[in-house]
Amino acid sequence: MDQSFHYLLTACQGLFQRKVMTALSGTGLTVGQPKVLDFLGLHDGSVQKRIAAGCQIDPATLSGLLSRMEEKGLIERRSENGDRRSLHVYLTELGWEKQREVHRTLVQQEEELLSDLSEEQRKQLSELLLSLCGKMCDLEVLQ
């Protein structure tokens, strides 16, 4: 296996996504949807621009993803205060159900993956990853 930083980071992301999607295989969710459900679980009612930034998804890609999620009854888009230019995205009851399933799966996968690390190592890993993300984007979208 290539030991370069870029290869290892990309491989870890891809392998983790594969593990999560395998664990969620019976849910009917497709790639990208768990990330959006997880984000909306913390930021329900966000505008699409904030979701795109928070999930690191291209806005055009997100638009199609949200359309498919809306068709499945996972989300609904609403204008607020008469502003029709920006739609706010909310989880539906089914969306909240799927979000909880995604959250449980993510926690389970993280725990399994990090089980051999001490609390100090886990903290260091989180700090290092956050620092790297901060160098590549606006930290505000990560919160």
C-alpha positions as CSV (number, residue, x, y, z in Angstrom):
1,M,0.0,0.0,0.0
2,D,1.3,3.5,-0.9
3,Q,2.3,5.2,2.3
4,S,2.0,8.8,1.0
5,F,-0.2,11.2,3.0
6,H,-2.6,11.9,0.1
7,Y,-3.1,8.2,-0.6
8,L,-3.6,7.2,3.0
9,L,-6.1,10.0,3.6
10,T,-8.1,9.2,0.5
11,A,-8.0,5.4,1.2
12,C,-9.2,6.0,4.8
13,Q,-12.1,8.1,3.6
14,G,-13.1,5.6,1.0
15,L,-12.8,2.6,3.2
16,F,-14.8,4.3,6.0
17,Q,-17.5,5.3,3.6
18,R,-17.7,1.7,2.3
19,K,-18.0,0.3,5.8
20,V,-20.8,2.8,6.7
21,M,-22.7,2.1,3.4
22,T,-22.4,-1.6,4.0
23,A,-23.8,-1.2,7.5
24,L,-26.6,0.9,6.1
25,S,-27.3,-1.4,3.1
26,G,-30.9,-2.3,4.2
27,T,-31.9,1.3,4.7
28,G,-32.4,2.3,1.1
29,L,-30.0,5.2,1.5
30,T,-27.5,6.0,-1.2
31,V,-24.0,7.5,-1.1
32,G,-24.1,11.1,0.1
33,Q,-27.4,10.8,1.8
34,P,-26.0,9.6,5.2
35,K,-23.7,12.6,5.3
36,V,-26.6,15.0,4.7
37,L,-28.8,13.3,7.2
38,D,-26.0,13.5,9.8
39,F,-25.5,17.2,9.1
40,L,-29.2,18.0,9.3
41,G,-29.4,16.1,12.6
42,L,-27.3,18.9,14.0
43,H,-28.4,21.8,11.7
44,D,-32.1,21.1,10.8
45,G,-33.5,24.0,8.7
46,S,-30.2,24.9,7.1
47,V,-30.1,26.5,3.7
48,Q,-28.6,24.5,0.9
49,K,-25.5,26.6,0.7
50,R,-24.7,25.8,4.4
51,I,-25.4,22.1,3.8
52,A,-23.1,22.0,0.8
53,A,-20.3,23.7,2.8
54,G,-20.8,21.6,5.9
55,C,-20.9,18.3,3.9
56,Q,-18.1,19.3,1.5
57,I,-20.5,18.6,-1.4
58,D,-20.6,20.7,-4.6
59,P,-23.8,22.8,-4.6
60,A,-24.9,21.4,-8.0
61,T,-24.4,17.8,-6.7
62,L,-26.2,18.6,-3.5
63,S,-29.3,19.9,-5.4
64,G,-29.8,16.6,-7.1
65,L,-29.1,14.7,-3.9
66,L,-31.7,16.7,-2.1
67,S,-34.3,16.2,-4.8
68,R,-33.9,12.4,-4.5
69,M,-34.1,12.7,-0.7
70,E,-37.3,14.8,-1.1
71,E,-38.8,12.2,-3.4
72,K,-38.1,9.5,-0.8
73,G,-39.8,11.6,1.9
74,L,-36.6,12.2,3.9
75,I,-36.6,16.0,3.7
76,E,-38.8,18.9,2.8
77,R,-37.7,22.3,1.5
78,R,-39.5,25.4,2.7
79,S,-39.1,29.1,2.2
80,E,-39.1,31.2,5.4
81,N,-40.3,34.7,6.0
82,G,-41.5,35.0,2.5
83,D,-38.0,34.7,1.1
84,R,-38.4,32.4,-1.9
85,R,-34.7,32.8,-3.0
86,S,-33.3,30.5,-0.3
87,L,-35.0,27.3,0.7
88,H,-34.5,25.8,4.1
89,V,-34.1,22.1,4.4
90,Y,-35.9,20.1,7.2
91,L,-35.9,16.5,8.1
92,T,-39.3,14.8,7.9
93,E,-40.4,12.2,10.5
94,L,-39.0,9.5,8.2
95,G,-35.8,11.6,7.8
96,W,-35.4,11.8,11.5
97,E,-35.8,8.1,11.8
98,K,-33.1,7.5,9.1
99,Q,-30.9,10.1,10.7
100,R,-31.0,8.3,14.0
101,E,-30.1,5.1,12.2
102,V,-27.2,6.8,10.4
103,H,-26.0,8.3,13.7
104,R,-26.0,4.9,15.5
105,T,-24.1,3.4,12.6
106,L,-21.5,6.2,12.5
107,V,-20.9,5.9,16.3
108,Q,-20.7,2.1,16.0
109,Q,-18.2,2.3,13.1
110,E,-16.1,5.0,14.8
111,E,-16.0,3.0,18.1
112,E,-14.9,-0.1,16.2
113,L,-12.3,1.7,14.2
114,L,-10.9,3.6,17.2
115,S,-11.1,0.8,19.8
116,D,-7.4,0.2,19.9
117,L,-6.6,3.9,20.6
118,S,-6.3,5.5,24.0
119,E,-8.4,8.6,24.8
120,E,-5.3,10.7,24.4
121,Q,-4.6,9.2,20.9
122,R,-8.3,9.8,19.9
123,K,-8.1,13.4,21.0
124,Q,-4.8,13.9,19.2
125,L,-6.2,12.3,16.0
126,S,-9.3,14.6,16.2
127,E,-7.2,17.7,16.7
128,L,-4.9,16.8,13.8
129,L,-7.8,16.1,11.4
130,L,-9.5,19.3,12.5
131,S,-6.3,21.2,11.9
132,L,-5.9,19.7,8.4
133,C,-9.5,20.6,7.6
134,G,-9.0,24.1,8.8
135,K,-6.1,24.5,6.4
136,M,-8.3,23.4,3.5
137,C,-11.5,25.3,4.2
138,D,-13.3,27.8,6.4
139,L,-13.5,26.3,9.9
140,E,-16.9,27.8,10.4
141,V,-18.5,25.2,8.1
142,L,-17.1,22.4,10.3
143,Q,-19.0,23.5,13.4
